[in-house]
């Protein structure tokens, strides 16, 4: 969760594994009392040992891992990138400017020599060479600005050769309320040009989100291979949720879980499996809760931790399958650790010196590749022709959310058979020849459609009454 929108600094930290943890699996934690900032290491060993205050960072800092580096975006006035080497006692080895007073929010990497920096106080997305800090150019996002003249670009995610940029569109003259639609802009990283997501509309179209004010990290879901972003809309009103963005079809697929189902504004989301996920929820009393939910149903399944106050700053799942939570409770701040498979607490609060704010890991979590896997396969419908029912069989190359639907010969939706998370492998589902309204479909030709993160497949079916 991110509170502050001030001018900033990005710090780059090389994260070779400390000898205390030979696996290289460590949590790099930015900490703050909102006056002073620091960074500490929590080792992902059985004791969750720590190295405190390994580097000085800003009091409003987030962190991003890339390769053997962690890039810490300090958002409070320094406006530069500082590179720190942990193998040299976390000393600064270089630093470079990202623009005076332009408030960088995030950094994402296309190659070792090309990265992007989102800057809140301008419409120019910065392109840099992270190896030496030189500026390679900018990409103009002013076409997405609202009446205050700024688009409020926020978080970044790269999938394949596409960069996805959340566009908040916040009215600074009206208590920072969302203004109309919010978007995800899409950039072709090879050409550094904006992509048009809807050729049927004039101009360059972004992905229009179902809800306003994308607030959380924007990241690839390791289960569905889709991008997830929490849209809080107007704070205190149940008008948002965790939205699904398909990085291959360039469209919003609606909500994975709504604010109504979660019990408040959703500040952050982490997915562990097709049926296990976690949310940071701001409830009606302005307290932050750790809530578990089922991604296959979109329903909350329990409250894991409910401290008083607005104190849960971030959640992340480690490469080893633990859920780390940054707890800023003033009387006992620290990292709380849970078994992500069960939600059971395993450690904490582990002291990080100052209260923890943001977490990233120095080893990658196993996630989908940045290119689609082998295509999902929809087998022939059998029996075919049929009356009164038939069976649809399909195979998924990995666990994913998939939709199976029936359309008529004109392309109109007749029946949604399923739209949920599935495990990898073979599946089957029956169609009883009825519509979504429960009416018997007429005799004729129908098409069964399978939609997955990696593409669509269609089979013909003939119903004879």
ZIMOSUL-V634937 format. One record per pair of residues at least 24 apart in sequence whose ideal C-beta (glycine too) atoms are under 7 Angstrom apart, sorted by the first residue. I is the first residue (numbers start at 1). J is the second residue. D is the distance in Angstrom with one decimal. If there is no record, write none. Layout:
i=I j=J d=D
i=I j=J d=D
//
This chain:
i=1 j=267 d=3.8
i=1 j=268 d=5.2
i=1 j=280 d=5.7
i=1 j=312 d=6.9
i=1 j=313 d=5.5
i=1 j=314 d=6.2
i=2 j=62 d=6.8
i=4 j=60 d=4.5
i=4 j=75 d=6.1
i=4 j=76 d=7.0
i=5 j=103 d=6.8
i=5 j=120 d=5.8
i=6 j=60 d=6.1
i=6 j=75 d=5.7
i=6 j=76 d=4.9
i=6 j=77 d=6.4
i=6 j=103 d=6.3
i=7 j=76 d=6.6
i=7 j=77 d=4.5
i=7 j=79 d=5.7
i=7 j=101 d=5.0
i=7 j=103 d=4.6
i=8 j=73 d=6.1
i=8 j=74 d=5.6
i=8 j=75 d=3.2
i=8 j=76 d=6.1
i=8 j=78 d=6.8
i=8 j=79 d=6.1
i=8 j=103 d=5.0
i=8 j=104 d=4.6
i=9 j=58 d=5.2
i=9 j=74 d=3.3
i=9 j=78 d=3.1
i=9 j=79 d=5.9
i=9 j=80 d=5.3
i=9 j=82 d=6.7
i=10 j=71 d=5.8
i=10 j=72 d=6.7
i=10 j=73 d=4.5
i=10 j=74 d=6.7
i=10 j=80 d=7.0
i=10 j=81 d=4.1
i=10 j=98 d=5.9
i=10 j=104 d=5.3
i=10 j=107 d=5.5
i=10 j=117 d=6.6
i=11 j=57 d=5.6
i=11 j=71 d=6.8
i=11 j=72 d=3.6
i=11 j=74 d=5.8
i=11 j=81 d=6.5
i=11 j=82 d=4.1
i=11 j=84 d=6.4
i=12 j=69 d=5.3
i=12 j=71 d=4.7
i=12 j=81 d=5.5
i=12 j=82 d=6.6
i=12 j=83 d=3.9
i=12 j=84 d=6.9
i=12 j=130 d=6.7
i=13 j=55 d=6.5
i=13 j=69 d=6.3
i=13 j=70 d=4.1
i=13 j=72 d=6.1
i=13 j=84 d=4.3
i=13 j=86 d=6.6
i=14 j=68 d=5.5
i=14 j=69 d=5.0
i=14 j=84 d=6.8
i=14 j=85 d=4.5
i=14 j=86 d=5.9
i=14 j=87 d=6.9
i=15 j=65 d=6.7
i=15 j=68 d=5.8
i=15 j=69 d=6.5
i=15 j=70 d=4.9
i=15 j=86 d=5.6
i=15 j=362 d=3.8
i=16 j=68 d=5.8
i=16 j=86 d=5.9
i=16 j=87 d=4.9
i=17 j=362 d=6.5
i=18 j=51 d=6.9
i=18 j=86 d=6.7
i=20 j=49 d=6.2
i=21 j=45 d=5.5
i=23 j=363 d=6.8
i=24 j=362 d=5.9
i=24 j=363 d=4.7
i=25 j=318 d=6.5
i=25 j=319 d=5.1
i=25 j=320 d=5.9
i=25 j=361 d=6.5
i=25 j=363 d=4.4
i=26 j=361 d=6.9
i=26 j=362 d=4.7
i=27 j=318 d=6.8
i=27 j=324 d=5.6
i=27 j=335 d=6.8
i=27 j=359 d=5.4
i=27 j=361 d=5.8
i=28 j=63 d=5.6
i=28 j=70 d=5.0
i=28 j=360 d=5.4
i=28 j=362 d=6.0
i=29 j=326 d=6.9
i=29 j=335 d=6.4
i=29 j=352 d=5.0
i=29 j=356 d=4.8
i=29 j=359 d=5.4
i=30 j=57 d=5.5
i=30 j=61 d=4.1
i=30 j=62 d=6.6
i=30 j=63 d=5.5
i=30 j=72 d=6.0
i=30 j=357 d=5.1
i=30 j=358 d=4.5
i=31 j=352 d=5.0
i=31 j=353 d=5.8
i=31 j=354 d=3.7
i=31 j=355 d=6.1
i=31 j=356 d=5.3
i=31 j=357 d=6.0
i=32 j=59 d=4.5
i=32 j=60 d=6.7
i=32 j=61 d=6.9
i=32 j=354 d=5.8
i=32 j=355 d=6.5
i=32 j=357 d=5.0
i=33 j=354 d=5.3
i=33 j=355 d=6.5
i=34 j=59 d=5.5
i=35 j=59 d=5.8
i=36 j=354 d=6.7
i=37 j=61 d=5.4
i=37 j=74 d=6.9
i=38 j=353 d=5.9
i=38 j=354 d=5.4
i=39 j=72 d=6.9
i=40 j=352 d=4.2
i=40 j=353 d=5.5
i=42 j=335 d=5.2
i=42 j=350 d=5.6
i=42 j=352 d=6.8
i=44 j=318 d=5.4
i=44 j=320 d=5.5
i=44 j=322 d=6.9
i=48 j=337 d=6.1
i=48 j=347 d=4.6
i=48 j=350 d=5.0
i=50 j=350 d=6.2
i=50 j=351 d=6.7
i=50 j=352 d=6.7
i=52 j=352 d=6.8
i=52 j=353 d=4.5
i=53 j=353 d=5.4
i=54 j=90 d=4.5
i=55 j=84 d=5.1
i=55 j=90 d=4.5
i=61 j=357 d=6.7
i=61 j=358 d=6.5
i=62 j=358 d=4.3
i=63 j=358 d=5.5
i=63 j=360 d=4.4
i=64 j=107 d=5.6
i=64 j=360 d=6.2
i=65 j=360 d=4.9
i=65 j=361 d=6.4
i=65 j=362 d=6.3
i=66 j=109 d=4.4
i=70 j=360 d=5.9
i=70 j=362 d=6.6
i=71 j=107 d=4.9
i=73 j=104 d=5.6
i=73 j=105 d=6.6
i=73 j=106 d=6.1
i=73 j=107 d=6.1
i=75 j=103 d=6.2
i=75 j=104 d=6.8
i=75 j=105 d=6.5
i=79 j=104 d=6.9
i=81 j=133 d=6.0
i=94 j=133 d=6.8
i=96 j=133 d=2.4
i=98 j=126 d=6.0
i=99 j=126 d=6.8
i=105 j=154 d=5.2
i=105 j=155 d=6.6
i=106 j=154 d=6.9
i=106 j=155 d=4.8
i=106 j=156 d=4.5
i=107 j=156 d=7.0
i=108 j=156 d=3.8
i=108 j=157 d=6.4
i=108 j=158 d=4.9
i=108 j=163 d=6.3
i=109 j=158 d=6.9
i=110 j=158 d=5.9
i=110 j=189 d=4.4
i=116 j=156 d=5.9
i=116 j=163 d=5.7
i=118 j=153 d=4.5
i=118 j=154 d=6.1
i=118 j=155 d=6.8
i=118 j=156 d=5.4
i=118 j=165 d=6.2
i=120 j=152 d=6.2
i=120 j=153 d=6.8
i=123 j=150 d=6.2
i=123 j=151 d=5.4
i=125 j=153 d=6.3
i=125 j=165 d=6.6
i=127 j=192 d=6.0
i=137 j=192 d=6.4
i=139 j=187 d=6.1
i=139 j=192 d=5.8
i=139 j=194 d=6.9
i=141 j=185 d=5.9
i=143 j=204 d=6.7
i=144 j=183 d=5.8
i=144 j=185 d=6.2
i=144 j=206 d=6.2
i=146 j=171 d=6.5
i=146 j=179 d=4.2
i=147 j=171 d=6.9
i=147 j=179 d=6.7
i=148 j=172 d=4.9
i=148 j=173 d=6.0
i=154 j=214 d=6.5
i=155 j=217 d=5.7
i=155 j=218 d=4.4
i=156 j=218 d=6.8
i=157 j=218 d=4.5
i=157 j=219 d=5.8
i=157 j=220 d=6.5
i=157 j=227 d=5.8
i=158 j=189 d=6.6
i=159 j=220 d=6.0
i=159 j=227 d=6.9
i=159 j=247 d=4.1
i=159 j=370 d=5.6
i=160 j=370 d=4.9
i=160 j=371 d=5.6
i=161 j=188 d=6.6
i=161 j=189 d=4.9
i=161 j=190 d=5.3
i=162 j=186 d=5.7
i=162 j=187 d=6.9
i=162 j=188 d=6.7
i=162 j=189 d=6.6
i=162 j=195 d=7.0
i=162 j=247 d=6.3
i=163 j=187 d=4.0
i=163 j=189 d=5.4
i=164 j=218 d=6.1
i=164 j=227 d=6.0
i=164 j=245 d=6.9
i=164 j=247 d=6.7
i=166 j=214 d=4.0
i=166 j=218 d=5.3
i=166 j=229 d=6.0
i=167 j=206 d=6.5
i=168 j=213 d=5.7
i=168 j=214 d=6.1
i=170 j=213 d=7.0
i=177 j=234 d=6.4
i=178 j=212 d=3.6
i=178 j=213 d=4.3
i=178 j=233 d=6.3
i=178 j=234 d=6.4
i=181 j=208 d=5.4
i=181 j=209 d=6.8
i=181 j=212 d=6.8
i=182 j=209 d=4.9
i=182 j=212 d=4.6
i=182 j=213 d=5.9
i=182 j=214 d=5.6
i=182 j=231 d=6.7
i=183 j=207 d=6.2
i=183 j=208 d=6.0
i=183 j=209 d=6.3
i=184 j=209 d=6.5
i=184 j=245 d=5.7
i=186 j=250 d=6.0
i=197 j=250 d=4.2
i=207 j=245 d=6.0
i=207 j=250 d=5.9
i=207 j=251 d=6.3
i=207 j=252 d=5.8
i=208 j=252 d=6.7
i=209 j=243 d=5.7
i=209 j=252 d=5.7
i=210 j=243 d=5.8
i=210 j=252 d=5.6
i=210 j=254 d=5.7
i=210 j=255 d=6.6
i=211 j=239 d=6.3
i=211 j=240 d=3.9
i=211 j=241 d=6.3
i=211 j=243 d=6.2
i=213 j=240 d=7.0
i=215 j=267 d=6.5
i=216 j=267 d=6.2
i=216 j=268 d=4.9
i=216 j=269 d=6.4
i=217 j=268 d=7.0
i=220 j=367 d=5.9
i=220 j=368 d=6.4
i=221 j=271 d=5.0
i=222 j=271 d=6.5
i=222 j=365 d=6.7
i=222 j=366 d=6.8
i=222 j=367 d=4.3
i=222 j=368 d=6.2
i=223 j=271 d=5.4
i=223 j=273 d=6.5
i=223 j=274 d=5.3
i=223 j=295 d=6.9
i=223 j=399 d=5.3
i=223 j=400 d=6.8
i=223 j=421 d=6.4
i=224 j=400 d=5.0
i=224 j=401 d=4.1
i=224 j=421 d=6.7
i=224 j=453 d=5.9
i=225 j=368 d=4.2
i=225 j=400 d=6.0
i=225 j=453 d=4.0
i=226 j=253 d=7.0
i=226 j=401 d=6.8
i=226 j=453 d=5.5
i=228 j=256 d=6.4
i=228 j=269 d=5.7
i=230 j=266 d=4.5
i=230 j=267 d=6.4
i=230 j=268 d=6.4
i=230 j=269 d=5.6
i=232 j=265 d=4.5
i=232 j=266 d=6.7
i=235 j=265 d=5.8
i=240 j=265 d=6.9
i=240 j=266 d=7.0
i=241 j=266 d=6.2
i=242 j=266 d=5.7
i=242 j=269 d=4.9
i=246 j=453 d=6.4
i=248 j=372 d=6.2
i=248 j=453 d=6.3
i=248 j=454 d=6.5
i=255 j=298 d=6.9
i=256 j=295 d=5.9
i=256 j=298 d=6.1
i=257 j=293 d=5.4
i=257 j=298 d=4.5
i=258 j=298 d=6.8
i=261 j=298 d=5.7
i=261 j=299 d=5.7
i=261 j=300 d=5.8
i=262 j=291 d=6.0
i=262 j=293 d=6.8
i=262 j=300 d=5.6
i=263 j=291 d=6.8
i=263 j=300 d=6.4
i=268 j=314 d=6.4
i=268 j=315 d=5.4
i=270 j=315 d=5.2
i=270 j=316 d=6.5
i=270 j=317 d=5.0
i=270 j=323 d=6.7
i=271 j=295 d=5.9
i=272 j=317 d=6.0
i=272 j=340 d=4.4
i=272 j=341 d=6.7
i=274 j=399 d=5.4
i=274 j=421 d=3.7
i=274 j=422 d=7.0
i=274 j=423 d=6.4
i=275 j=421 d=6.9
i=276 j=341 d=6.8
i=278 j=315 d=5.9
i=278 j=323 d=6.0
i=280 j=312 d=5.0
i=280 j=315 d=5.8
i=282 j=310 d=6.8
i=286 j=310 d=5.7
i=288 j=312 d=3.9
i=290 j=315 d=7.0
i=290 j=325 d=6.1
i=292 j=343 d=5.3
i=295 j=421 d=5.6
i=296 j=420 d=4.8
i=296 j=421 d=4.2
i=302 j=343 d=7.0
i=304 j=338 d=6.7
i=304 j=343 d=5.0
i=305 j=336 d=6.8
i=313 j=356 d=6.6
i=313 j=357 d=4.8
i=313 j=358 d=6.8
i=314 j=357 d=6.8
i=314 j=358 d=5.0
i=314 j=359 d=5.1
i=316 j=359 d=4.5
i=316 j=360 d=6.8
i=316 j=361 d=6.8
i=317 j=365 d=6.3
i=318 j=361 d=5.6
i=319 j=361 d=6.0
i=319 j=363 d=4.9
i=319 j=364 d=6.5
i=319 j=365 d=4.8
i=322 j=346 d=6.7
i=324 j=359 d=5.2
i=326 j=356 d=3.8
i=326 j=357 d=6.0
i=326 j=358 d=6.7
i=326 j=359 d=5.6
i=327 j=356 d=6.9
i=328 j=355 d=4.0
i=328 j=356 d=6.7
i=372 j=454 d=3.7
i=373 j=397 d=4.5
i=373 j=398 d=6.0
i=373 j=454 d=6.2
i=375 j=454 d=5.7
i=375 j=455 d=5.5
i=376 j=402 d=6.9
i=376 j=450 d=6.1
i=376 j=452 d=4.3
i=376 j=454 d=6.3
i=376 j=457 d=6.4
i=377 j=457 d=6.7
i=378 j=448 d=7.0
i=378 j=450 d=4.3
i=378 j=457 d=4.0
i=378 j=459 d=5.4
i=380 j=459 d=6.0
i=381 j=448 d=5.6
i=381 j=459 d=5.1
i=381 j=461 d=4.4
i=384 j=461 d=5.4
i=384 j=462 d=6.1
i=385 j=462 d=4.0
i=385 j=463 d=7.0
i=385 j=464 d=4.8
i=386 j=461 d=6.9
i=386 j=463 d=6.3
i=387 j=463 d=6.6
i=387 j=464 d=5.1
i=387 j=465 d=6.3
i=388 j=432 d=6.3
i=388 j=433 d=5.0
i=389 j=430 d=5.6
i=389 j=431 d=6.3
i=389 j=432 d=4.5
i=389 j=433 d=5.9
i=390 j=431 d=5.7
i=390 j=461 d=6.0
i=391 j=428 d=5.5
i=391 j=430 d=5.3
i=392 j=417 d=6.7
i=392 j=428 d=6.5
i=392 j=429 d=5.2
i=392 j=431 d=6.3
i=392 j=448 d=5.3
i=393 j=426 d=6.8
i=393 j=428 d=4.5
i=394 j=427 d=5.8
i=394 j=450 d=5.2
i=395 j=425 d=6.6
i=395 j=426 d=4.9
i=396 j=422 d=5.7
i=396 j=424 d=5.4
i=396 j=425 d=6.7
i=396 j=452 d=6.7
i=397 j=424 d=6.5
i=398 j=424 d=4.7
i=399 j=423 d=5.2
i=399 j=424 d=5.1
i=400 j=452 d=5.8
i=400 j=453 d=5.5
i=402 j=450 d=6.4
i=402 j=451 d=6.6
i=402 j=452 d=4.8
i=403 j=451 d=4.3
i=404 j=429 d=5.8
i=404 j=448 d=6.9
i=404 j=450 d=5.6
i=405 j=449 d=5.1
i=406 j=431 d=6.0
i=406 j=446 d=5.4
i=406 j=448 d=5.6
i=407 j=446 d=6.8
i=407 j=447 d=5.0
i=407 j=449 d=6.1
i=408 j=444 d=7.0
i=408 j=446 d=5.9
i=409 j=444 d=6.6
i=409 j=445 d=5.0
i=414 j=441 d=6.0
i=414 j=446 d=6.5
i=433 j=463 d=5.6
//
